[in-house]
Amino acid sequence: MFLITYRALIDCLIDDIDSIFLLPSSTKLIQTVSIQPVCQNCTTSTTPLWRRDEVGSVLCNACGLFLKLHGRPRPISLKTDVIKSRNRVKASVPGQKKKVRLPLSDSHCW
């Protein structure tokens, strides 16, 4: 059996980690950089959802949906700086029954 000291084990693990995260020509650790995506079609960086085209290029939601619907890139003339929100119907509370509208009078029935 081999007896490995705690320090030797730590040194071994650190060497393995360093060899994985070191740049080939440098002794500095690779830093993870968070790059904000940019649409390859309209160059916007703000969208509620990022999409990809068939090749894998990053597209904003508007350009991705336009491409999917029309089969061609979205014209730059359609680009706007404002993201519009929609007025959605609020979901009903579970357990509540929907109200049924009845006619006001029976005079419309023959």
C-alpha positions in Angstrom: 0.0 0.0 0.0 1.1 3.5 -0.6 0.8 6.1 2.0 0.4 9.5 0.6 0.5 12.5 2.8 -2.2 15.0 2.7 0.1 17.7 1.4 1.4 15.5 -1.4 -2.2 14.8 -2.4 -3.1 18.5 -2.5 0.1 19.3 -4.5 -0.8 16.6 -7.0 -4.4 17.8 -7.4 -3.2 21.4 -7.8 -0.7 20.4 -10.5 -3.5 18.6 -12.3 -5.9 21.6 -12.1 -3.1 23.9 -13.2 -2.4 21.8 -16.3 -6.1 21.8 -17.2 -6.7 25.6 -16.8 -3.4 27.0 -18.0 -3.0 28.6 -21.4 -0.5 26.7 -23.6 2.0 29.6 -23.9 1.3 31.2 -20.6 1.4 30.5 -16.9 -1.7 32.6 -16.2 -5.0 30.9 -15.4 -7.8 31.3 -18.0 -10.4 33.8 -16.9 -14.0 33.1 -17.8 -15.2 36.2 -19.6 -19.0 36.7 -19.8 -19.5 38.2 -23.2 -23.0 39.7 -23.9 -24.5 38.1 -27.1 -25.0 40.3 -30.1 -27.5 39.5 -32.9 -25.7 38.6 -36.1 -28.4 40.2 -38.2 -29.3 43.5 -36.6 -26.4 43.8 -34.0 -28.8 44.4 -31.0 -27.7 43.3 -27.6 -31.1 43.5 -25.9 -33.8 40.9 -26.4 -36.1 38.8 -24.2 -34.9 35.6 -25.8 -31.8 34.6 -27.9 -32.2 32.2 -30.8 -29.9 30.5 -33.3 -30.2 30.1 -37.0 -29.5 26.9 -39.0 -25.7 27.6 -39.0 -25.6 28.3 -35.3 -25.3 32.1 -35.4 -26.8 34.0 -32.5 -30.0 36.0 -33.4 -32.3 38.2 -31.3 -35.9 37.0 -30.8 -37.3 39.3 -33.6 -34.7 38.2 -36.2 -35.0 34.6 -35.3 -38.8 34.6 -35.5 -38.7 36.5 -38.8 -36.2 34.0 -40.3 -38.3 31.1 -39.2 -41.5 32.6 -40.6 -40.3 34.1 -43.8 -37.1 32.0 -44.6 -35.0 35.1 -45.1 -33.1 37.6 -42.8 -35.1 40.3 -41.1 -34.6 43.7 -42.8 -32.7 46.2 -40.8 -35.4 48.8 -41.5 -37.7 46.9 -39.1 -35.3 47.3 -36.2 -36.6 49.3 -33.2 -35.0 50.2 -30.0 -38.1 49.6 -27.9 -39.2 46.2 -26.7 -43.0 46.2 -26.7 -44.9 44.3 -24.0 -48.3 42.7 -24.6 -51.4 43.1 -22.5 -52.1 39.6 -21.4 -55.3 38.3 -19.9 -54.7 37.4 -16.3 -55.1 33.8 -15.5 -58.1 32.9 -13.4 -57.7 31.7 -9.9 -57.9 27.9 -9.5 -61.2 26.9 -8.0 -63.2 29.9 -9.3 -65.9 29.1 -11.8 -66.2 31.1 -15.0 -69.3 33.3 -15.2 -71.7 32.3 -18.0 -73.4 35.2 -19.8 -77.1 34.6 -20.4 -79.2 36.7 -22.8 -81.0 39.6 -21.0 -84.4 38.7 -22.5 -86.0 35.8 -24.3 -87.5 38.1 -26.9 -84.7 37.2 -29.3 -85.7 33.5 -29.4 -88.6 32.4 -31.6 
